[in-house]
Amino acid sequence: MEDNEIHYLTYDPDAIWDAMIDAYLDAGGDVLYPGDEKEMLMRGVQSIIMQAFAGIDNALRMDTLRYAVGEYLDIYGQKRNCYRIQAEKATANVTLTFRATGSPGVIPAGTPLTADGSVIYETAEDIAYTGYAGSQTADIICTEAGAKGNGLTAGSEMQLLVPPEDDNVTNITVNADAEGGQNEEDDDTYRARIQTYGLAAATTGTSEMYERIAKETSSEIIDARALNEGDLDVYVYLILAAGANPTSIINSVTAALSPKDARPLSDNITVAVATAKTYTLNVSYSGVDTTDLATAVSNAVKKYQSWQDEHIGQPFNPDMLKAYMYQAGCTVVTFTSGSEFDGGPAVYTEIDPEECCKGTITVTAVST
C-alpha cells in the first residue's frame, strides 16, 4: 500500500549500507562475508544510524498538528493557548442519618463510601456528629476522575467503607444525581478543536467564538452551534455524549459564556441541548466478500452516524449512508420496511438550525 504520510527525514537502509561498505573499502578494508565479525559490527552501526534518523523524523512530526499525539499534542496546543480539557471528578451531596449513641465524634474528610462497591467516593470535609439521633448533609467527591462518577443517582443508598467506631450511621442517601465528572479530551477531538480555536484573546460576538468557548467547557460536548434568535438574543445549542448530565453541562457553558471579558454586554445568552429528530434505517446489502464486507459495512455505518448525528443543523441524508456502503464494497444497498425519519419517509430532509438527527441503523446481509 502506498504511504501517503509526510516524513521530514527519509532514508534508504540499503543506500546507507552501500555507503558504509564503500567507506570501509576506501579505508583499506577487506571484502566482507555474511557472519564476519566486522560485517556484524557494521550492521549494528547501520541499525543505530537508522534509529537516529527515525527519531529525528518522529520528533519533527510530533511538532505538527497532523501527527502530534499525547503530550506532544498538549505542547502544540499550549503554544497556541488552546489547552486540553482535563478529566474532572464527579461530586454529589448526601444525607447521613445518625442513631443516638451518646458519643460525639467526627467522620474525617477523605473517608471512603460507595453505592455499588465499584465506584468509590470520599467525604469532602470533616463531618462532626453530636451523639444524638438526627441527620445532616455533606458533599462527597469521586476518587477517580471521569464521567463514570456521574452514574450515582438521587435516592441511591451508600455505605461507609470505614464506619465510625461507634457505628452510629444508620443510613446514607444521595440527594441529587452526581455531576461534574468528565473524561479527558481525546487526541482527535483536541486536534479538531485546536484547528478551529482561532484567536484565543478574542471575546465572543461571532458564532464561532461562542461555539469555541462552549466546546472547550466539557469533553462531553460533541458539537455546539450559536444562533441569533432575535435582537441581542443568542442561543447556544449543544449535542452531548451519551450519559452526560445536561443540567450540569448547560450550567457550565452558561457560566463560561457569561463573564464580562467573554460576552458582549448587550447579548442575552441561553444554552440548551439541541432538539433531536429521530430516524430508523433498516438496510439490506449484498456484495462479494461476505467476511471482509461485514467489517467494512460496520465501519461505514459508524462513519455515517458520526457525520449525521454529531452535527447540529445537519440535514437528514440517508443517501450518504448508501454512498459510504458502496465505497465499502457493497454492490446492492436497499432501505427496507420500517425505515423512517421523524414519523415520515426516510428521504433527504432539511432540519431547523437548532435541531440534530439521532437514530438507529440495522444492516442485514443478503446472499446473491
C-alpha positions as CSV (number, residue, x, y, z in Angstrom):
1,M,0.0,0.0,0.0
2,E,1.3,3.4,-0.9
3,D,2.5,5.5,2.1
4,N,0.7,8.9,1.9
5,E,2.2,10.1,5.2
6,I,4.6,13.1,5.2
7,H,8.1,12.5,6.5
8,Y,10.6,15.2,7.1
9,L,13.6,12.9,7.0
10,T,13.7,9.9,4.6
11,Y,16.4,7.3,4.4
12,D,17.1,4.1,2.5
13,P,18.7,1.3,4.6
14,D,20.3,-0.3,1.5
15,A,21.7,3.0,0.4
16,I,23.2,3.6,3.9
17,W,24.7,0.1,3.8
18,D,26.2,0.6,0.4
19,A,27.7,3.9,1.5
20,M,29.2,2.2,4.6
21,I,30.7,-0.6,2.5
22,D,32.2,2.0,0.1
23,A,33.7,4.0,3.0
24,Y,35.1,0.7,4.6
25,L,36.7,-0.4,1.4
26,D,38.1,3.1,0.7
27,A,39.7,3.0,4.1
28,G,41.5,-0.3,3.2
29,G,39.0,-2.8,4.4
30,D,38.8,-6.4,3.0
31,V,35.8,-8.0,1.4
32,L,33.1,-8.8,4.0
33,Y,31.2,-12.0,4.1
34,P,28.0,-12.8,6.0
35,G,28.7,-13.7,9.6
36,D,32.1,-11.9,9.5
37,E,32.6,-10.1,12.9
38,K,33.3,-6.8,11.1
39,E,30.2,-7.2,9.0
40,M,28.1,-7.8,12.1
41,L,29.6,-4.7,13.7
42,M,28.8,-2.6,10.7
43,R,25.2,-4.0,10.7
44,G,24.9,-2.8,14.3
45,V,26.1,0.7,13.3
46,Q,23.7,0.7,10.4
47,S,20.8,0.0,12.8
48,I,21.9,2.8,15.2
49,I,22.0,5.3,12.2
50,M,18.5,4.3,11.1
51,Q,17.1,4.6,14.7
52,A,18.7,8.1,14.9
53,F,17.1,9.1,11.6
54,A,13.7,7.7,12.7
55,G,13.9,9.5,16.0
56,I,14.7,12.9,14.3
57,D,11.8,12.3,11.8
58,N,9.4,11.4,14.6
59,A,10.4,14.5,16.6
60,L,9.8,16.8,13.7
61,R,6.4,15.1,13.0
62,M,5.4,15.5,16.7
63,D,5.7,19.2,16.3
64,T,2.8,19.3,13.7
65,L,-0.9,19.3,14.4
66,R,-1.4,16.5,11.9
67,Y,0.8,13.9,13.6
68,A,1.2,15.1,17.2
69,V,-0.2,12.8,19.9
70,G,-0.4,12.7,23.7
71,E,1.9,15.1,25.5
72,Y,3.3,16.3,22.1
73,L,-0.2,17.4,21.1
74,D,-0.5,19.1,24.5
75,I,2.6,21.1,23.8
76,Y,1.4,22.1,20.4
77,G,-1.9,23.3,21.7
78,Q,-0.3,25.1,24.7
79,K,1.8,27.2,22.3
80,R,-1.5,28.4,20.8
81,N,-3.2,29.0,24.2
82,C,-5.6,26.1,23.5
83,Y,-5.4,23.6,26.4
84,R,-6.7,20.1,26.5
85,I,-9.8,19.6,28.6
86,Q,-8.8,17.7,31.6
87,A,-10.6,14.9,33.4
88,E,-12.7,16.1,36.4
89,K,-14.1,14.2,39.4
90,A,-17.9,13.9,39.9
91,T,-19.4,15.4,43.1
92,A,-22.6,14.8,44.9
93,N,-24.5,15.6,48.1
94,V,-25.7,13.0,50.6
95,T,-27.7,12.9,53.8
96,L,-26.3,10.9,56.7
97,T,-28.7,9.7,59.4
98,F,-27.3,9.0,62.9
99,R,-28.6,6.9,65.7
100,A,-28.3,8.1,69.3
101,T,-25.1,6.8,71.0
102,G,-24.3,9.5,73.4
103,S,-20.8,9.7,72.0
104,P,-19.9,12.7,69.7
105,G,-17.2,12.3,67.1
106,V,-16.0,13.2,63.6
107,I,-16.1,11.3,60.3
108,P,-12.9,12.7,58.8
109,A,-12.6,14.2,55.3
110,G,-11.5,11.5,52.9
111,T,-13.5,8.7,54.4
112,P,-14.4,6.3,51.5
113,L,-18.0,5.3,50.8
114,T,-19.7,3.6,47.9
115,A,-23.1,2.6,46.5
116,D,-22.1,-0.3,44.3
117,G,-18.7,-1.4,45.6
118,S,-17.0,-0.4,42.4
119,V,-17.1,3.4,42.1
120,I,-15.6,4.9,45.3
121,Y,-16.3,8.4,46.7
122,E,-14.8,10.3,49.6
123,T,-16.2,12.8,52.1
124,A,-15.1,16.2,51.0
125,E,-14.8,17.6,54.6
126,D,-15.0,16.5,58.2
127,I,-18.5,15.5,59.4
128,A,-19.0,16.2,63.1
129,Y,-21.8,14.4,64.9
130,T,-23.2,15.0,68.3
131,G,-24.1,11.5,69.5
132,Y,-27.8,12.4,69.3
133,A,-30.2,11.0,66.8
134,G,-30.5,13.2,63.7
135,S,-29.3,13.8,60.2
136,Q,-27.0,16.2,58.3
137,T,-25.9,16.7,54.7
138,A,-22.4,16.5,53.3
139,D,-20.6,16.8,50.0
140,I,-18.7,13.8,48.5
141,I,-16.3,13.5,45.6
142,C,-15.4,10.6,43.4
143,T,-11.9,9.2,43.9
144,E,-11.4,8.8,40.1
145,A,-11.7,11.4,37.5
146,G,-14.1,10.7,34.6
147,A,-17.7,10.6,33.5
148,K,-18.4,7.3,35.2
149,G,-18.7,9.1,38.5
150,N,-21.8,10.7,37.3
151,G,-23.6,7.4,37.4
152,L,-24.5,7.9,41.1
153,T,-28.2,8.8,41.1
154,A,-30.5,10.5,43.5
155,G,-32.0,8.2,46.1
156,S,-29.1,5.7,46.0
157,E,-28.1,4.2,49.3
158,M,-24.4,4.3,50.2
159,Q,-22.2,2.6,52.8
160,L,-19.1,3.8,54.5
161,L,-16.2,1.6,53.8
162,V,-14.6,2.6,57.1
163,P,-17.6,3.0,59.6
164,P,-17.1,5.1,62.8
165,E,-16.1,3.0,65.8
166,D,-19.5,3.5,67.4
167,D,-21.2,2.5,64.2
168,N,-23.8,5.3,64.6
169,V,-24.5,5.9,60.9
170,T,-27.8,4.1,60.0
171,N,-28.3,5.4,56.5
172,I,-26.7,7.4,53.8
173,T,-28.9,8.7,50.9
174,V,-27.8,10.5,47.8
175,N,-29.8,13.8,47.5
176,A,-29.3,14.6,43.8
177,D,-27.6,13.0,40.8
178,A,-23.8,13.2,40.9
179,E,-22.4,15.7,38.4
180,G,-19.3,17.4,37.1
181,G,-17.4,14.2,36.2
182,Q,-15.9,14.3,32.7
183,N,-13.3,12.3,30.8
184,E,-10.1,13.8,29.5
185,E,-10.4,15.1,25.9
186,D,-9.1,12.6,23.5
187,D,-6.4,13.4,20.9
188,D,-8.7,13.5,17.8
189,T,-11.3,15.8,19.5
190,Y,-8.5,18.1,20.9
191,R,-6.8,18.2,17.5
192,A,-10.0,19.3,15.8
193,R,-10.6,22.0,18.4
194,I,-7.1,23.4,18.0
195,Q,-7.8,23.7,14.3
196,T,-10.9,25.9,15.0
197,Y,-9.6,27.6,18.1
198,G,-8.8,30.9,16.3
199,L,-7.8,33.9,18.2
200,A,-7.6,32.9,21.8
201,A,-7.7,36.5,23.0
202,A,-10.9,37.4,21.2
203,T,-14.1,37.7,23.0
204,T,-17.4,36.3,21.8
205,G,-19.7,38.1,19.5
206,T,-19.3,35.9,16.4
207,S,-20.9,32.5,16.3
208,E,-17.5,30.8,16.0
209,M,-16.3,32.3,19.3
210,Y,-19.5,31.3,21.2
211,E,-19.1,27.8,19.8
212,R,-15.4,27.7,20.6
213,I,-15.9,28.6,24.3
214,A,-18.8,26.2,24.6
215,K,-16.8,23.3,23.2
216,E,-13.8,23.8,25.5
217,T,-16.1,23.7,28.6
218,S,-16.5,19.9,28.6
219,S,-15.2,16.9,26.8
220,E,-18.8,15.6,26.7
221,I,-19.9,18.3,24.2
222,I,-19.8,16.7,20.8
223,D,-21.0,19.8,18.9
224,A,-22.1,23.3,19.6
225,R,-23.9,25.9,17.5
226,A,-24.7,29.5,18.2
227,L,-27.7,31.1,16.6
228,N,-29.2,34.6,16.6
229,E,-32.8,34.2,17.7
230,G,-33.6,37.9,17.7
231,D,-32.1,41.2,18.6
232,L,-29.4,40.6,21.2
233,D,-30.7,37.1,22.0
234,V,-28.0,34.4,21.4
235,Y,-29.0,30.7,21.8
236,V,-26.2,28.2,22.0
237,Y,-27.3,24.6,21.2
238,L,-25.4,21.5,22.2
239,I,-25.1,17.9,21.3
240,L,-23.9,15.9,24.3
241,A,-22.3,12.5,24.6
242,A,-24.4,9.6,25.8
243,G,-24.7,9.6,29.6
244,A,-23.7,13.2,30.0
245,N,-25.6,15.3,32.6
246,P,-27.4,18.0,30.6
247,T,-28.1,20.3,33.6
248,S,-24.5,20.3,34.8
249,I,-23.1,20.9,31.4
250,I,-25.6,23.6,30.5
251,N,-24.8,25.4,33.7
252,S,-21.0,25.2,33.0
253,V,-21.4,26.5,29.5
254,T,-23.6,29.3,30.6
255,A,-21.1,30.3,33.2
256,A,-18.2,30.1,30.7
257,L,-20.1,32.4,28.3
258,S,-21.2,35.0,31.0
259,P,-18.0,36.7,32.2
260,K,-17.6,40.4,31.2
261,D,-14.4,39.6,29.4
262,A,-16.1,36.9,27.3
263,R,-19.6,38.2,26.4
264,P,-20.7,41.5,24.8
265,L,-22.6,43.5,27.4
266,S,-25.7,43.6,25.2
267,D,-26.1,39.9,24.5
268,N,-28.6,37.7,26.3
269,I,-27.3,34.1,26.4
270,T,-29.4,31.0,26.5
271,V,-27.8,27.5,26.4
272,A,-29.9,24.4,25.6
273,V,-29.5,20.9,24.2
274,A,-30.3,20.6,20.5
275,T,-33.7,19.0,19.8
276,A,-33.2,15.5,18.3
277,K,-35.1,14.4,15.2
278,T,-35.2,10.6,15.3
279,Y,-34.7,8.2,12.4
280,T,-34.6,4.4,11.8
281,L,-32.8,2.9,8.8
282,N,-33.2,-0.8,8.1
283,V,-30.8,-1.7,5.3
284,S,-30.1,-4.8,3.3
285,Y,-26.9,-5.2,1.3
286,S,-25.0,-7.7,-0.7
287,G,-21.5,-7.9,-2.1
288,V,-18.7,-10.3,-3.0
289,D,-16.6,-11.0,0.1
290,T,-19.1,-11.5,3.0
291,T,-16.4,-11.7,5.8
292,D,-14.4,-8.6,4.9
293,L,-17.5,-6.8,3.7
294,A,-19.3,-7.2,7.1
295,T,-16.5,-5.3,8.8
296,A,-16.3,-2.7,6.1
297,V,-20.1,-2.1,6.3
298,S,-19.9,-1.8,10.1
299,N,-17.3,0.9,9.7
300,A,-19.3,2.6,7.1
301,V,-22.3,2.8,9.4
302,K,-20.2,4.3,12.2
303,K,-18.8,6.8,9.8
304,Y,-22.3,7.8,8.6
305,Q,-23.7,8.1,12.2
306,S,-20.7,10.3,13.1
307,W,-21.4,12.5,10.1
308,Q,-25.2,12.6,10.5
309,D,-25.7,12.5,14.3
310,E,-22.8,14.7,15.6
311,H,-23.5,18.0,13.8
312,I,-26.3,20.4,14.7
313,G,-28.4,21.5,11.8
314,Q,-27.1,18.7,9.5
315,P,-29.9,17.8,7.1
316,F,-31.1,14.2,7.2
317,N,-29.5,12.5,4.2
318,P,-29.8,8.6,4.1
319,D,-28.2,8.6,0.6
320,M,-24.9,9.4,2.3
321,L,-25.2,6.1,4.1
322,K,-25.6,4.3,0.8
323,A,-22.6,6.1,-0.6
324,Y,-20.4,5.0,2.4
325,M,-21.7,1.4,2.0
326,Y,-21.0,1.4,-1.8
327,Q,-17.5,2.7,-1.0
328,A,-17.1,-0.2,1.5
329,G,-17.6,-2.7,-1.3
330,C,-21.4,-3.3,-1.4
331,T,-22.9,-3.9,-4.8
332,V,-26.6,-3.5,-3.8
333,V,-27.9,-1.4,-0.9
334,T,-31.6,-1.1,-0.2
335,F,-33.7,0.6,2.5
336,T,-36.3,-1.9,3.7
337,S,-39.6,-1.8,5.6
338,G,-39.6,0.3,8.8
339,S,-37.1,2.9,7.6
340,E,-38.4,6.4,8.6
341,F,-37.4,9.9,9.6
342,D,-39.4,11.9,12.2
343,G,-42.5,9.8,11.5
344,G,-42.2,10.2,7.7
345,P,-40.4,8.6,4.9
346,A,-36.6,8.2,5.1
347,V,-35.7,10.7,2.4
348,Y,-33.5,13.8,2.3
349,T,-35.0,16.3,4.8
350,E,-33.8,19.8,5.9
351,I,-34.0,20.4,9.6
352,D,-34.0,23.6,11.7
353,P,-30.6,25.1,12.7
354,E,-31.1,24.2,16.4
355,E,-32.0,20.5,15.7
356,C,-30.0,17.4,15.2
357,C,-30.5,13.9,14.0
358,K,-30.4,10.8,16.2
359,G,-31.2,7.3,15.0
360,T,-30.6,3.6,14.8
361,I,-29.4,1.6,11.8
362,T,-29.8,-2.1,11.3
363,V,-28.0,-3.8,8.4
364,T,-28.7,-7.2,7.0
365,A,-26.5,-9.1,4.6
366,V,-28.4,-10.7,1.7
367,S,-26.9,-13.6,-0.3
368,T,-26.8,-13.2,-4.0
